[in-house]
């Protein structure tokens, strides 16, 4: 019923966390939150069980109740398959009294669940989902997009790196829609900020040997190599770039390089690379305290990334809105309350949610430390610049969200 887990390791954690299913009658006396993401595949390190832990910690830190009712977390693995993800969401909404779904990496599934949440008047809060369509043409009065989007990372990173002196760019881009979009956003930002794009090369998804592409990047005369791919492609291409000696004279910028990929990449290969992120565990006392508590509960003792932090912060804010409305039954009313209430939590600080559902908070330009600068496994990044949320995210008027008409 409520969980679809592929890995045995998850079961003990769920038992400890008390993520137990209730009958329909019992569930009506509860606020039920569903965390839907990849628990077993390529994105499981980036969201996975970590997002479930983050949601459970948020419920506990809020006091375990909202609008006078106990709050319960359920979770499931969508296996990166739209039919499975949509099927779980439908069952949760129709049969298992789930009031809201959180996280949802995989933009195809996120867009489908956003539409279903509007249909059934539930709440969808995206943290792992990247597509900016969620606050653009496909926005709904039942959706909040919390952590990041492709616009903020592509545009924000391009603009911030140019401001740091990285004027001449060359792009190494995955040859499919996601890569093309990421490259386009970054290219436009670089040019608008007064930088120059001297060239680009496209590579197939899942490339093993980047030699010919990297030689073109090396010969381009660019100051900055923009890596417009994701997942294992990012790790492999950046590793090989370091082996080729590109990092001695050119700065690598991983447009979608998450903190969790860095231990596999190694600091030696990644040193000096820059990424954009709205959260890093070592920003302040609040983020450090959360990271230690999170790692103590994580099966691999991993530290939290931005998307897991986004689940924690958005669950806290959702519960505040449920309290304000007096219940979780009317999803549209809860999202309206989320937009009306200023956001304030120990991980993202103070912020707000716009009418199009976009959560606004600062983004940080982070640089990967040199091996000798790192004091521990997760001591990986340092802040080199801060970008305001208003500058990082797409202006509301440019998104085409029908709610604004």
Residue, then its C-alpha position, 0 to 999 in steps of 0.5 A: x500500500x503506502x511504501x514501495x521500497x526496493x532496498x532492504x536497508x531502508x526497511x529498518x529505518x522506516x520501522x524506526x521512523x514510525x512510517x506506518x500505514x493506517x487504515x482509511x478511517x485512521x488516516x482521516x484523523x491524521x495529516x499524511x505526507x508522502x515522499x515520492x522519489x528514486x529510492x534505488x536508482x541513479x538519483x537515490x544518493x541525491x534524494x532517496x532515503x535522505x529526503x524521507x529522513x528530512x521529512x521525518x525530522x521536520x515533522x518531529x521538529x514541528x512537534x508531530x502535530x498540525x491543526x491538532x492532528x498527528x502528522x505521518x510520513x509515508x514514502x515510495x520509490x518511483x524507480x524513475x518510471x512515470x507510470x509507476x510514479x503516477x500510479x503511486x500518487x493516484x493510489x495515495x490520493x484516492x485510497x490512502x488519504x495522503x494530503x501532500x506529496x514532496x520531493x519528486x526528482x524526475x521532471x516528467x513525473x513531477x509535472x504529471x503529479x502536479x496536474x493530478x494534485x490540482x485535479x484532486x485538490x491536494x498539495x505538491x511541493x517539488x524539491x528534487x524536481x528541476x523543471x522551471x515549467x512548474x512555475x511557468x506554463x504548467x503552474x497550478x494553485x496547488x504547487x510550490x517549487x522549493x529548492x532550485x530549477x534549471x533556470x536558476x542554475x543555468x542562468x545564475x551560475x553563468x552570471x555569477x562566474x562572469x562576475x568573478x572574471x570568467x569571461x570566455x566560455x566553452x560548453x561541453x553539453x549532453x546531446x538531448x533536451x535537458x542538456x540543450x536547455x541547460x546550455x541555452x540558459x547558461x549561454x544567454x546569461x554569460x552573454x547578457x553579463x558581458x561574457x563571450x561563448x567561444x564554442x560548444x561540443x555535444x556528446x551522447x548520453x552515457x559517453x565513456x571517453x571524452x578525449x576528443x571533446x576535451x581536446x576541443x575545449x582545451x584548444x578553444x582558448x576559453x577561461x571556463x568550461x561549462x559542463x552541461x550534463x548531469x549524473x555519471x556524465x558529469x562525474x566522468x567528464x570532469x574526472x577526465x578533464x582533470x586527467x587531461x590537465x584542463x584544470x591547470x589553466x581553465x575553470x570547470x563549472x558543473x552546471x548540475x554538480x551536486x555535493x553528493x557527487x564530489x566524493x566519487x569525483x575526488x577533490x583532486x579531480x574537482x578542485x576549483x570547480x564551481x557550482x550554484x546551490x541554495x544550501x550547503x551544510x557548513x553555512x552557519x550554526x543552523x545548517x551545521x546542527x541539522x547536518x550532524x543530526x541528519x548524518x546520525x540517522x542516515x544509513x551511510x552517515x551522508x550529510x544532507x544536500x540542497x534537495x534533502x534540505x529543501x524537503x525539510x524546510x518545505x515540510x516545516x512551512x507546509x505544516x505552518x500553513x496547515x495550522x493556519x488553515x485549520x486542516x490539510x483537506x483543502x490543498x488549494x487553501x493550504x498552498x494559498x496560506x504557504x504563499x501568504x506566510x513568510x518563510x523562515x527556517x534554519x536551513x534557508x533563512x527568511x524568504x517567501x513564495x511568489x504567486x506562481x509557486x516559486x520559493x525565493x531564497x539566495x543561491x551561493x556560488x560555491x567552489x570545490x576545495x583543494x585536497x589540502x583545504x579539506x578537513x573531513x569527508x564532507x568538507x568540500x566547498x567554500x562560498x565565493x559569492x551570494x546571489x539574491x533569490x530575486x536575481x537567481x530565479x526567473x522573473x515572475x512576469x517572464x514565466x507565463x504562469x496562467x495564475x498571474x493572468 
